[in-house]
Amino acid sequence: MILHIALFKFRDCTQEFQDDLQNMLKSDFNSLPGIQASVTPYGSSSVLNKAAYLEYVDVPDKSHGYTHCEVIIAEDLSALKGFLHSDAHVKVWIPAIKNNLESIIVIDTPLMLSHPFSVPNCNNALLRIVFFKLPSVDATETEQLACLIEKEFNALPGITASFAACGADNLDKNQLLEALSWPDKSHDYTHCKLLIANSLDNLKSYSHSDALHKVWIPAIEKKAEDYLIFDTPLSDIHSSTS
């Protein structure tokens, strides 16, 4: 499976506009073969106000102003290419958002976790998506960092995480984009950390854990040219209760 993540920076986030996004997903994207799609705003289902959310989790804002996240799980390369070039995407979605869109970042990686994601309560779970610019990190070091995440983060209560470089289906980023016949919109981000938290309190505990601050950050801080963090509710379409 392929994880396709698009971060949007919308100028106007009215409820009407967000309702239109959800309606397009239900009627168009999720009817495409091999595609499961969601679009969700920054924050959590219980604390959608950004300032209040950041205050509760007690972390700085590293979202770079992005407002919404599209998560698409594609069954395979053919399904992802079919989605990207579909009328639903090209003739409906893109025209509907383009006048309200200030910026977009898109990354594709292998999906390293079982899908749908297993959580105790879908209404409380969150995704933390972190994009990194790690241009000097090769495939061997990527695997080492992925193992570090599996060892340290997945031992924390209510946390499941993975780490992968851009690319999929045994193709690197450029090869994948060529196979998809799609332009590069990664803004030079090279890696993605996908983290599922069972609850907001689990995410807050992770955000202040030794695993993050004494193990992970020292391992990547000298290599990372930039990073972006986006927290968002986990959509029902991507989750199952355990």
N, C-alpha and C positions, 0 to 999 in steps of 0.2 A: 504493500500500500504506500501511497505517496501523501505526504502532508504538505498542503498548499496554504500558506498564510499570507494574507494581504492586510496591511495596516492602512487605514484611511485617515486623512486629516480633513474633516468636513468643516466648512465655514459656518453652516447653519444646521443645528441638530434639533430641530423642532420635533415634537412627538409625531406629527403628521408625516414628516420625512422618514422617521425611523419606522413607522408603521408601513409605509410604502416599501421600504427595504425588506421587511419581514414577509410581506405579501408576495414580492417577487421571488424570494427564496422558496416559499411554499409552492407557488404555482409553476415556477420555471426551473430553478437549479436542481431541486430535489426530485424532479421527475426525470432527470437525465440519467442514463445508465452508468452505474458504477460511481455515482457521486452522492456524497452526504455533506451538506453545506449549512453553515450558520453565520450570522452576523450579529455581533453583540457589542455594546458600548464599554468604555473604560469603567472600572469599578467592580462592585459586587451586586448581587440581587438585592441585598439588604441595605447597602450604602452606595447609591449610585452618584451622589454628589461627590465630585472629585476631591475637593478640599477636605471634606469630612472623612472620606475614605483614607486619604493619605495620613490624616491626623490619627485615625484609629490604628492603622497598620504601623504608623510611626516610621515611615520611610520617605526619602526625598522623591520628588517627581522626576522620573527618568523616561517619561513617555514621549518626549520631544514634541508634545502638542498633538499627537495622534489621538483620535477620538473613538474610532471603531475598529473592530477586528473581524475579518472574514476567515473562518477556518473551514477548509475543504479537505475531506478525506477522499482521495481518488483510489479506486480499486487497482488501477494500473496506469501505465503511461498512455495507453489508448484512451482510457476514460478521461484523464486529465486533458489531453489534447482535444478530445471531443467537447469537453466543457468550455475550454478557452475559445474555441472557434464556433461554438453554437450560436444560434440566433438569440437564445435566451441571454447569453453573455454579451455578444457583440451588438445586437440590435435593440435589446431591451435594457439590460443592466447599465452598460457603459453610457448610453445617452441619458439615462435617468439620473446618474450621479455626476456627470462631468462638469456641469455648471456650478455644482456645490463642492467640488473637490479641489482642495488646495495642494495636496501631496499624497503619494501612495508609495509604499514599499512592499515588494512581493518576494517571498522566499519559498523555495521548494526543497524539501529534504525527505529522506526515507522516514516512514512512520515507524519509530522504534518501540512503541508501546502497543499492547493489545487494544483493539477497537471493537466495540464501543468501550470507553474507559469506565472501569468499575469503581463506583463510589457509594458510600452508605446512603446519601441523600442528594439527589440531583439538584434540589433547590438551593443547597448550601455550597456546592462545590465551585471552585474557581480554576481558571487557567492562568498561569503566569508564563508569558512568552518573552524570552530574552533574545534579542538579536545581537550578535557580536561581529566586530570587524577584527578578524584574527588572520591577517594575510600571511604571516610566517608559519602558521600551524599546518603541518602536513597531515597526511592520512594516518600515519603511525601515532602522532601526538593527539590527533582527534580521537582515536580509539582509546588512548590512555586517559584522556579527559572524560570520555564517556564512561569508562570503568570507574573513575573517581566519583562521578556523580551517582552511579548505581550503588557504590559502596557507602558513600556518606549521606546523600540526600534520601535515598530510599529506605534508610534505617530510621528516619525521623517519623514521628507520629503523623498519620494522615497525609503523607507526601509520596508522590510517585513522579519520577523525573527521568528525562533522557536528553541526550546531546548528540547533534549530528551536523555534518557539513552540508552546504548547499550542493544539490545534485540528487539523483535518485536513479534506481534501476541500473546500477553499476555504471552510471554516467556522471561525470563531473558537471559543474554548473553550466559551463559553456556548451558542452555536448548535449545536456538535457534541453537547454533553450533551443538549440538547433533542431533537436528531434521534435520539440513542441512547435517549432516555427513561431516563436514568441519573443518579444524584446526583453532585454535585461532591465528589471525594475528593482534590483536588489539594493541600489545605492551603496554598493561595495560591502554590504554585510555578507559575511562568509559562513557563519555558523548560527545555529538556533538551539537554545535550551528550552524544552517544553516541560513544564511542571504542572502537575495536577494536585491541588490541595482540597482535601475533603471538606474544609470549612475555612472561614475567614480567620478564625483563631489559629488553626493549623498553619495558615500562610504567614500570619504574624509571627508565630514561634519560629518558623523556618527563617524568616527575614532577619531575625536576631540571633540565629543559632551559631555555634562554633563551627559547624560544618560549612556554613557559608563564609563566615568572616575569618576563620583561622585556617581553613583548608582550601576552599574553592577560590576565593579572591586572591590569596597569595599565589595560587597556581597559574592564574591567568592575567593578573593586573599589568605585568610588564609586557605582555604580548598583545593586549587589547588596545587598539587604536580608538575604539568607541564602542558603546553598547547602548541598547534601548530596552526598557522594561515596560511591558504592557500587561496589566491585570484585567481580567474580564470574567463574567459568569460563564460557567460551563453549560453549554446548550444541551437540552434534553436529547437532541438527535445524536450527540456524541457520547452519551452516557447510559449506563445501566446500573441499577441498584444492586449492591452486593449483600 
